[in-house]
């Protein structure tokens, strides 16, 4: 069932590269999806920082 309001979800096989772009204002993450295709995430510094904070908190709570 396809739903335009559903979030994009895919399994990631590996991280191909991470770069700062747009004069350092944006973090670009190139991923290889499990099916071999590529996906790119573009994150502002604020979003990248929030993602880092949330991931660190989750990993720390798993200990």
C-alpha positions as CSV (number, residue, x, y, z in Angstrom):
1,X,0.0,0.0,0.0
2,X,1.5,3.3,-1.1
3,X,0.7,6.4,0.9
4,X,2.2,9.8,-0.1
5,X,2.1,10.9,3.6
6,X,4.2,7.9,4.7
7,X,7.9,8.6,5.5
8,X,10.6,7.3,3.2
9,X,12.1,4.3,4.8
10,X,15.0,2.1,3.5
11,X,17.7,-0.2,4.9
12,X,21.2,1.2,4.6
13,X,24.0,-1.1,3.5
14,X,26.8,1.4,4.2
15,X,27.8,5.0,4.5
16,X,29.7,6.0,1.3
17,X,30.8,9.5,2.3
18,X,30.1,12.5,4.5
19,X,30.9,16.0,3.4
20,X,30.4,19.6,4.5
21,X,28.8,21.5,1.7
22,X,27.3,25.0,1.2
23,X,30.3,26.7,2.9
24,X,30.0,24.3,5.9
25,X,26.3,25.1,6.5
26,X,25.0,21.7,5.3
27,X,26.1,18.1,6.0
28,X,25.8,15.8,3.0
29,X,25.6,12.1,3.7
30,X,25.8,9.7,0.8
31,X,24.4,6.2,1.6
32,X,24.3,2.9,-0.2
33,X,20.9,1.4,0.3
34,X,20.5,-2.4,0.9
35,X,19.3,-2.8,-2.7
36,X,22.6,-1.2,-4.0
37,X,21.1,2.1,-5.0
38,X,22.3,5.4,-3.5
39,X,20.5,7.9,-1.3
40,X,21.7,11.4,-0.2
41,X,20.7,13.1,3.0
42,X,21.2,16.9,3.3
43,X,21.1,18.1,6.9
44,X,21.5,21.6,8.2
45,X,24.0,22.0,11.0
46,X,21.2,22.3,13.5
47,X,19.6,19.1,12.4
48,X,22.9,17.3,12.2
49,X,23.7,18.4,15.8
50,X,20.3,17.3,17.0
51,X,20.7,13.9,15.3
52,X,24.1,13.5,16.9
53,X,22.7,14.4,20.3
54,X,19.8,12.0,20.1
55,X,22.0,9.1,18.8
56,X,24.5,9.6,21.5
57,X,21.8,9.7,24.2
58,X,20.3,6.5,22.8
59,X,23.6,4.7,22.6
60,X,24.6,5.8,26.1
61,X,21.3,4.5,27.5
62,X,21.9,1.1,25.9
63,X,25.0,0.5,28.1
